[in-house]
């Protein structure tokens, strides 16, 4: 599994909540859109905003960080 923290933001760019999203590992790796889609699905399940506001939400997936030693 590959896990990333995905921020769900409102229409003004304000972070509402950050979800730790895990996507099964694949040979070519998960796509950024998969993390965003899963985070928005969780926001809907958690009723983060009213149903009519769901379309205004955006998910921000940070770039994968490289750690140098």
Jmol script that loads the backbone (N, CA, C; Angstrom):
load data "model"
ATOM      1  N   UNK A   1       0.840  -1.177   0.000  1.00  0.00           N
ATOM      2  CA  UNK A   1       0.000   0.000   0.000  1.00  0.00           C
ATOM      3  C   UNK A   1       0.885   1.241   0.000  1.00  0.00           C
ATOM      4  N   UNK A   2       0.458   2.211  -0.744  1.00  0.00           N
ATOM      5  CA  UNK A   2       1.128   3.509  -0.724  1.00  0.00           C
ATOM      6  C   UNK A   2       0.165   4.499  -0.083  1.00  0.00           C
ATOM      7  N   UNK A   3       0.663   5.272   0.879  1.00  0.00           N
ATOM      8  CA  UNK A   3      -0.176   6.204   1.632  1.00  0.00           C
ATOM      9  C   UNK A   3       0.307   7.629   1.423  1.00  0.00           C
ATOM     10  N   UNK A   4      -0.650   8.530   1.230  1.00  0.00           N
ATOM     11  CA  UNK A   4      -0.353   9.970   1.147  1.00  0.00           C
ATOM     12  C   UNK A   4      -1.412  10.726   1.925  1.00  0.00           C
ATOM     13  N   UNK A   5      -0.999  11.837   2.492  1.00  0.00           N
ATOM     14  CA  UNK A   5      -1.939  12.747   3.135  1.00  0.00           C
ATOM     15  C   UNK A   5      -2.505  13.660   2.058  1.00  0.00           C
ATOM     16  N   UNK A   6      -3.828  13.710   1.974  1.00  0.00           N
ATOM     17  CA  UNK A   6      -4.503  14.502   0.948  1.00  0.00           C
ATOM     18  C   UNK A   6      -5.387  15.531   1.641  1.00  0.00           C
ATOM     19  N   UNK A   7      -5.183  16.802   1.297  1.00  0.00           N
ATOM     20  CA  UNK A   7      -5.976  17.882   1.880  1.00  0.00           C
ATOM     21  C   UNK A   7      -7.223  18.117   1.047  1.00  0.00           C
ATOM     22  N   UNK A   8      -8.361  18.207   1.704  1.00  0.00           N
ATOM     23  CA  UNK A   8      -9.619  18.550   1.040  1.00  0.00           C
ATOM     24  C   UNK A   8      -9.884  20.014   1.342  1.00  0.00           C
ATOM     25  N   UNK A   9     -10.054  20.802   0.278  1.00  0.00           N
ATOM     26  CA  UNK A   9     -10.202  22.252   0.408  1.00  0.00           C
ATOM     27  C   UNK A   9     -11.535  22.723  -0.143  1.00  0.00           C
ATOM     28  N   UNK A  10     -11.999  23.855   0.398  1.00  0.00           N
ATOM     29  CA  UNK A  10     -13.238  24.453  -0.108  1.00  0.00           C
ATOM     30  C   UNK A  10     -12.944  25.272  -1.358  1.00  0.00           C
ATOM     31  N   UNK A  11     -13.963  25.935  -1.871  1.00  0.00           N
ATOM     32  CA  UNK A  11     -13.834  26.690  -3.123  1.00  0.00           C
ATOM     33  C   UNK A  11     -12.873  27.871  -3.016  1.00  0.00           C
ATOM     34  N   UNK A  12     -12.539  28.283  -1.803  1.00  0.00           N
ATOM     35  CA  UNK A  12     -11.621  29.407  -1.595  1.00  0.00           C
ATOM     36  C   UNK A  12     -10.192  28.944  -1.329  1.00  0.00           C
ATOM     37  N   UNK A  13      -9.991  27.618  -1.326  1.00  0.00           N
ATOM     38  CA  UNK A  13      -8.661  27.073  -1.089  1.00  0.00           C
ATOM     39  C   UNK A  13      -8.337  26.831   0.369  1.00  0.00           C
ATOM     40  N   UNK A  14      -9.312  27.016   1.235  1.00  0.00           N
ATOM     41  CA  UNK A  14      -9.098  26.782   2.671  1.00  0.00           C
ATOM     42  C   UNK A  14      -9.160  25.276   2.958  1.00  0.00           C
ATOM     43  N   UNK A  15      -8.146  24.779   3.675  1.00  0.00           N
ATOM     44  CA  UNK A  15      -8.118  23.358   4.003  1.00  0.00           C
ATOM     45  C   UNK A  15      -9.190  23.063   5.046  1.00  0.00           C
ATOM     46  N   UNK A  16     -10.042  22.088   4.733  1.00  0.00           N
ATOM     47  CA  UNK A  16     -11.098  21.687   5.657  1.00  0.00           C
ATOM     48  C   UNK A  16     -10.677  20.491   6.501  1.00  0.00           C
ATOM     49  N   UNK A  17      -9.993  19.540   5.841  1.00  0.00           N
ATOM     50  CA  UNK A  17      -9.560  18.334   6.536  1.00  0.00           C
ATOM     51  C   UNK A  17      -8.490  17.640   5.706  1.00  0.00           C
ATOM     52  N   UNK A  18      -7.599  16.924   6.372  1.00  0.00           N
ATOM     53  CA  UNK A  18      -6.577  16.140   5.687  1.00  0.00           C
ATOM     54  C   UNK A  18      -6.828  14.673   5.993  1.00  0.00           C
ATOM     55  N   UNK A  19      -6.851  13.872   4.941  1.00  0.00           N
ATOM     56  CA  UNK A  19      -7.071  12.435   5.078  1.00  0.00           C
ATOM     57  C   UNK A  19      -5.805  11.679   4.714  1.00  0.00           C
ATOM     58  N   UNK A  20      -5.505  10.623   5.457  1.00  0.00           N
ATOM     59  CA  UNK A  20      -4.436   9.696   5.088  1.00  0.00           C
ATOM     60  C   UNK A  20      -5.082   8.650   4.180  1.00  0.00           C
ATOM     61  N   UNK A  21      -4.705   8.662   2.912  1.00  0.00           N
ATOM     62  CA  UNK A  21      -5.311   7.780   1.920  1.00  0.00           C
ATOM     63  C   UNK A  21      -4.303   6.708   1.525  1.00  0.00           C
ATOM     64  N   UNK A  22      -4.734   5.448   1.572  1.00  0.00           N
ATOM     65  CA  UNK A  22      -3.887   4.323   1.180  1.00  0.00           C
ATOM     66  C   UNK A  22      -4.438   3.709  -0.100  1.00  0.00           C
ATOM     67  N   UNK A  23      -3.564   3.549  -1.077  1.00  0.00           N
ATOM     68  CA  UNK A  23      -3.927   2.950  -2.368  1.00  0.00           C
ATOM     69  C   UNK A  23      -3.053   1.701  -2.543  1.00  0.00           C
ATOM     70  N   UNK A  24      -3.626   0.578  -2.986  1.00  0.00           N
ATOM     71  CA  UNK A  24      -2.823  -0.630  -3.179  1.00  0.00           C
ATOM     72  C   UNK A  24      -1.652  -0.393  -4.138  1.00  0.00           C
ATOM     73  N   UNK A  25      -0.517  -0.994  -3.802  1.00  0.00           N
ATOM     74  CA  UNK A  25       0.696  -0.856  -4.615  1.00  0.00           C
ATOM     75  C   UNK A  25       0.517  -1.599  -5.942  1.00  0.00           C
ATOM     76  N   UNK A  26       0.927  -0.940  -7.020  1.00  0.00           N
ATOM     77  CA  UNK A  26       0.920  -1.550  -8.344  1.00  0.00           C
ATOM     78  C   UNK A  26       2.303  -1.393  -8.948  1.00  0.00           C
ATOM     79  N   UNK A  27       2.537  -2.112 -10.002  1.00  0.00           N
ATOM     80  CA  UNK A  27       3.834  -2.042 -10.674  1.00  0.00           C
ATOM     81  C   UNK A  27       4.159  -0.618 -11.124  1.00  0.00           C
ATOM     82  N   UNK A  28       3.183   0.071 -11.711  1.00  0.00           N
ATOM     83  CA  UNK A  28       3.394   1.429 -12.206  1.00  0.00           C
ATOM     84  C   UNK A  28       3.060   2.501 -11.171  1.00  0.00           C
ATOM     85  N   UNK A  29       2.635   2.094  -9.975  1.00  0.00           N
ATOM     86  CA  UNK A  29       2.314   3.042  -8.911  1.00  0.00           C
ATOM     87  C   UNK A  29       0.938   3.655  -9.090  1.00  0.00           C
ATOM     88  N   UNK A  30       0.318   4.087  -7.990  1.00  0.00           N
ATOM     89  CA  UNK A  30      -1.010   4.711  -8.076  1.00  0.00           C
ATOM     90  C   UNK A  30      -0.922   6.105  -8.694  1.00  0.00           C
ATOM     91  N   UNK A  31      -1.994   6.499  -9.331  1.00  0.00           N
ATOM     92  CA  UNK A  31      -2.076   7.824  -9.940  1.00  0.00           C
ATOM     93  C   UNK A  31      -2.530   8.846  -8.910  1.00  0.00           C
ATOM     94  N   UNK A  32      -2.107  10.080  -9.105  1.00  0.00           N
ATOM     95  CA  UNK A  32      -2.478  11.163  -8.190  1.00  0.00           C
ATOM     96  C   UNK A  32      -3.996  11.287  -8.084  1.00  0.00           C
ATOM     97  N   UNK A  33      -4.682  11.098  -9.199  1.00  0.00           N
ATOM     98  CA  UNK A  33      -6.143  11.210  -9.223  1.00  0.00           C
ATOM     99  C   UNK A  33      -6.836  10.187  -8.344  1.00  0.00           C
ATOM    100  N   UNK A  34      -6.222   9.045  -8.167  1.00  0.00           N
ATOM    101  CA  UNK A  34      -6.810   8.024  -7.303  1.00  0.00           C
ATOM    102  C   UNK A  34      -6.830   8.487  -5.849  1.00  0.00           C
ATOM    103  N   UNK A  35      -5.753   9.136  -5.429  1.00  0.00           N
ATOM    104  CA  UNK A  35      -5.699   9.665  -4.065  1.00  0.00           C
ATOM    105  C   UNK A  35      -6.740  10.769  -3.880  1.00  0.00           C
ATOM    106  N   UNK A  36      -6.839  11.655  -4.856  1.00  0.00           N
ATOM    107  CA  UNK A  36      -7.801  12.759  -4.779  1.00  0.00           C
ATOM    108  C   UNK A  36      -9.230  12.230  -4.745  1.00  0.00           C
ATOM    109  N   UNK A  37      -9.526  11.275  -5.607  1.00  0.00           N
ATOM    110  CA  UNK A  37     -10.874  10.704  -5.667  1.00  0.00           C
ATOM    111  C   UNK A  37     -11.243  10.039  -4.342  1.00  0.00           C
ATOM    112  N   UNK A  38     -10.310   9.309  -3.761  1.00  0.00           N
ATOM    113  CA  UNK A  38     -10.572   8.637  -2.485  1.00  0.00           C
ATOM    114  C   UNK A  38     -10.801   9.650  -1.363  1.00  0.00           C
ATOM    115  N   UNK A  39     -10.033  10.735  -1.349  1.00  0.00           N
ATOM    116  CA  UNK A  39     -10.208  11.758  -0.319  1.00  0.00           C
ATOM    117  C   UNK A  39     -11.566  12.451  -0.441  1.00  0.00           C
ATOM    118  N   UNK A  40     -11.973  12.749  -1.661  1.00  0.00           N
ATOM    119  CA  UNK A  40     -13.279  13.385  -1.855  1.00  0.00           C
ATOM    120  C   UNK A  40     -14.417  12.439  -1.476  1.00  0.00           C
ATOM    121  N   UNK A  41     -14.223  11.153  -1.725  1.00  0.00           N
ATOM    122  CA  UNK A  41     -15.224  10.158  -1.323  1.00  0.00           C
ATOM    123  C   UNK A  41     -15.337  10.122   0.199  1.00  0.00           C
ATOM    124  N   UNK A  42     -14.190  10.161   0.901  1.00  0.00           N
ATOM    125  CA  UNK A  42     -14.206  10.178   2.362  1.00  0.00           C
ATOM    126  C   UNK A  42     -14.879  11.443   2.888  1.00  0.00           C
ATOM    127  N   UNK A  43     -14.631  12.587   2.244  1.00  0.00           N
ATOM    128  CA  UNK A  43     -15.260  13.838   2.662  1.00  0.00           C
ATOM    129  C   UNK A  43     -16.782  13.731   2.546  1.00  0.00           C
ATOM    130  N   UNK A  44     -17.232  13.078   1.490  1.00  0.00           N
ATOM    131  CA  UNK A  44     -18.676  12.886   1.315  1.00  0.00           C
ATOM    132  C   UNK A  44     -19.229  11.973   2.404  1.00  0.00           C
ATOM    133  N   UNK A  45     -18.532  10.863   2.670  1.00  0.00           N
ATOM    134  CA  UNK A  45     -18.975   9.924   3.705  1.00  0.00           C
ATOM    135  C   UNK A  45     -19.004  10.574   5.078  1.00  0.00           C
ATOM    136  N   UNK A  46     -18.038  11.458   5.347  1.00  0.00           N
ATOM    137  CA  UNK A  46     -17.960  12.155   6.638  1.00  0.00           C
ATOM    138  C   UNK A  46     -18.909  13.350   6.722  1.00  0.00           C
ATOM    139  N   UNK A  47     -19.572  13.654   5.606  1.00  0.00           N
ATOM    140  CA  UNK A  47     -20.470  14.815   5.541  1.00  0.00           C
ATOM    141  C   UNK A  47     -19.746  16.092   5.969  1.00  0.00           C
ATOM    142  N   UNK A  48     -18.565  16.261   5.359  1.00  0.00           N
ATOM    143  CA  UNK A  48     -17.712  17.407   5.671  1.00  0.00           C
ATOM    144  C   UNK A  48     -18.406  18.728   5.347  1.00  0.00           C
ATOM    145  N   UNK A  49     -19.163  18.736   4.260  1.00  0.00           N
ATOM    146  CA  UNK A  49     -19.960  19.900   3.863  1.00  0.00           C
ATOM    147  C   UNK A  49     -21.341  19.411   3.450  1.00  0.00           C
ATOM    148  N   UNK A  50     -22.257  20.349   3.229  1.00  0.00           N
ATOM    149  CA  UNK A  50     -23.596  19.987   2.764  1.00  0.00           C
ATOM    150  C   UNK A  50     -23.506  19.338   1.380  1.00  0.00           C
ATOM    151  N   UNK A  51     -24.446  18.488   1.083  1.00  0.00           N
ATOM    152  CA  UNK A  51     -24.456  17.737  -0.188  1.00  0.00           C
ATOM    153  C   UNK A  51     -24.319  18.652  -1.405  1.00  0.00           C
ATOM    154  N   UNK A  52     -24.994  19.790  -1.390  1.00  0.00           N
ATOM    155  CA  UNK A  52     -24.946  20.682  -2.545  1.00  0.00           C
ATOM    156  C   UNK A  52     -23.587  21.372  -2.716  1.00  0.00           C
ATOM    157  N   UNK A  53     -22.741  21.344  -1.674  1.00  0.00           N
ATOM    158  CA  UNK A  53     -21.418  21.969  -1.755  1.00  0.00           C
ATOM    159  C   UNK A  53     -20.309  20.997  -2.159  1.00  0.00           C
ATOM    160  N   UNK A  54     -20.615  19.721  -2.283  1.00  0.00           N
ATOM    161  CA  UNK A  54     -19.588  18.725  -2.598  1.00  0.00           C
ATOM    162  C   UNK A  54     -18.859  19.027  -3.900  1.00  0.00           C
ATOM    163  N   UNK A  55     -19.572  19.522  -4.884  1.00  0.00           N
ATOM    164  CA  UNK A  55     -18.957  19.808  -6.190  1.00  0.00           C
ATOM    165  C   UNK A  55     -17.933  20.935  -6.119  1.00  0.00           C
ATOM    166  N   UNK A  56     -17.961  21.723  -5.053  1.00  0.00           N
ATOM    167  CA  UNK A  56     -17.019  22.848  -4.927  1.00  0.00           C
ATOM    168  C   UNK A  56     -15.714  22.441  -4.243  1.00  0.00           C
ATOM    169  N   UNK A  57     -15.650  21.212  -3.702  1.00  0.00           N
ATOM    170  CA  UNK A  57     -14.453  20.772  -2.995  1.00  0.00           C
ATOM    171  C   UNK A  57     -13.348  20.383  -3.965  1.00  0.00           C
ATOM    172  N   UNK A  58     -12.120  20.537  -3.514  1.00  0.00           N
ATOM    173  CA  UNK A  58     -10.948  20.130  -4.289  1.00  0.00           C
ATOM    174  C   UNK A  58     -10.015  19.356  -3.374  1.00  0.00           C
ATOM    175  N   UNK A  59      -9.322  18.390  -3.946  1.00  0.00           N
ATOM    176  CA  UNK A  59      -8.344  17.613  -3.178  1.00  0.00           C
ATOM    177  C   UNK A  59      -6.952  17.968  -3.664  1.00  0.00           C
ATOM    178  N   UNK A  60      -6.064  18.249  -2.720  1.00  0.00           N
ATOM    179  CA  UNK A  60      -4.682  18.599  -3.050  1.00  0.00           C
ATOM    180  C   UNK A  60      -3.758  17.476  -2.587  1.00  0.00           C
ATOM    181  N   UNK A  61      -3.111  16.857  -3.562  1.00  0.00           N
ATOM    182  CA  UNK A  61      -2.192  15.765  -3.276  1.00  0.00           C
ATOM    183  C   UNK A  61      -0.776  16.326  -3.362  1.00  0.00           C
ATOM    184  N   UNK A  62      -0.024  16.303  -2.266  1.00  0.00           N
ATOM    185  CA  UNK A  62       1.335  16.846  -2.307  1.00  0.00           C
ATOM    186  C   UNK A  62       2.245  15.980  -3.169  1.00  0.00           C
ATOM    187  N   UNK A  63       3.293  16.598  -3.696  1.00  0.00           N
ATOM    188  CA  UNK A  63       4.290  15.865  -4.456  1.00  0.00           C
ATOM    189  C   UNK A  63       4.983  14.871  -3.532  1.00  0.00           C
ATOM    190  N   UNK A  64       5.396  13.777  -4.108  1.00  0.00           N
ATOM    191  CA  UNK A  64       6.130  12.779  -3.348  1.00  0.00           C
ATOM    192  C   UNK A  64       7.491  13.374  -2.978  1.00  0.00           C
ATOM    193  N   UNK A  65       7.850  13.272  -1.717  1.00  0.00           N
ATOM    194  CA  UNK A  65       9.103  13.876  -1.250  1.00  0.00           C
ATOM    195  C   UNK A  65      10.245  12.874  -1.361  1.00  0.00           C
ATOM    196  N   UNK A  66      11.406  13.374  -1.751  1.00  0.00           N
ATOM    197  CA  UNK A  66      12.601  12.548  -1.764  1.00  0.00           C
ATOM    198  C   UNK A  66      13.462  12.942  -0.576  1.00  0.00           C
ATOM    199  N   UNK A  67      13.909  11.973   0.136  1.00  0.00           N
ATOM    200  CA  UNK A  67      14.757  12.227   1.287  1.00  0.00           C
ATOM    201  C   UNK A  67      16.187  11.877   0.909  1.00  0.00           C
ATOM    202  N   UNK A  68      17.098  12.784   1.149  1.00  0.00           N
ATOM    203  CA  UNK A  68      18.511  12.569   0.827  1.00  0.00           C
ATOM    204  C   UNK A  68      19.288  12.330   2.110  1.00  0.00           C
ATOM    205  N   UNK A  69      20.211  11.454   2.057  1.00  0.00           N
ATOM    206  CA  UNK A  69      21.060  11.154   3.221  1.00  0.00           C
ATOM    207  C   UNK A  69      22.455  11.607   2.949  1.00  0.00           C
TER     208      UNK A  69
END
end "model"
wireframe off; spacefill off
backbone 0.3
color backbone group
